[in-house]
Amino acid sequence: MKLSDPFGRLESRHQLGYENMRDTMQASGITTPEAALEIVDQARKRGMKFLGVGTVVLLLGALVLPKSIPVLLALELFLVVWTVNSTRTGRRYIQRYIDEDLKG
């Protein structure tokens, strides 16, 4: 029993997410480590574009409504944390896919 996940809910959620990603990768024909790493690079680039567009939109909102800057900063922080977390989780899943299914 882990103190950070006493009932195993997070572990089972991550396992289900990994299995869904693995099935999608196999259905898409991603069968080499190089192709899987290309997916990681594409996801990183897409995340950076998403953050850039989101930042521009929030900055425009700050220009239009200067009193809403604290709310917009909170939204920007949420956007950054969510994007970074999603990208890291995807990278972990793909690295696990490479280690377990493609190399072994």
SULTAKA-V260543 format. One line per field, one symbol per residue. phi: phi as a letter, one per 40 degrees, with the letter a starting at -180 (. if undefined). psi: psi as a letter, one per 30 degrees, with the letter a starting at -180 (. if undefined). burial: I if it has 16 or more other C-alpha atoms within 10 Angstrom, else O. Layout:
BEGIN
phi=???
psi=???
burial=???
END
This chain:
BEGIN
phi=.cccacbgccccccccccccccccccccgcbbdcccccccccccccccccccccccccccccccbcccddccccccccccccccccccccccccccccccbccb
psi=kkefifggeeeeeeeeeeeeeeeeeeffgjgleeeefeeeeeeeeeeeeeeeeeeeeeeeeeeeiffgeeeeeeeeeeeeeeeeeeeeeeeeeeeeeeeeeee.
burial=OOOOOOOOOOOOOOOOOIOOIIOOIOOOOIIOIOOIIOIIOOIIOOIIOOIOOIIOOIIOOIOOOOOOOOOIOOOIOOIIOOIIOOIOOIIOIIIOIIOOOOOO
END
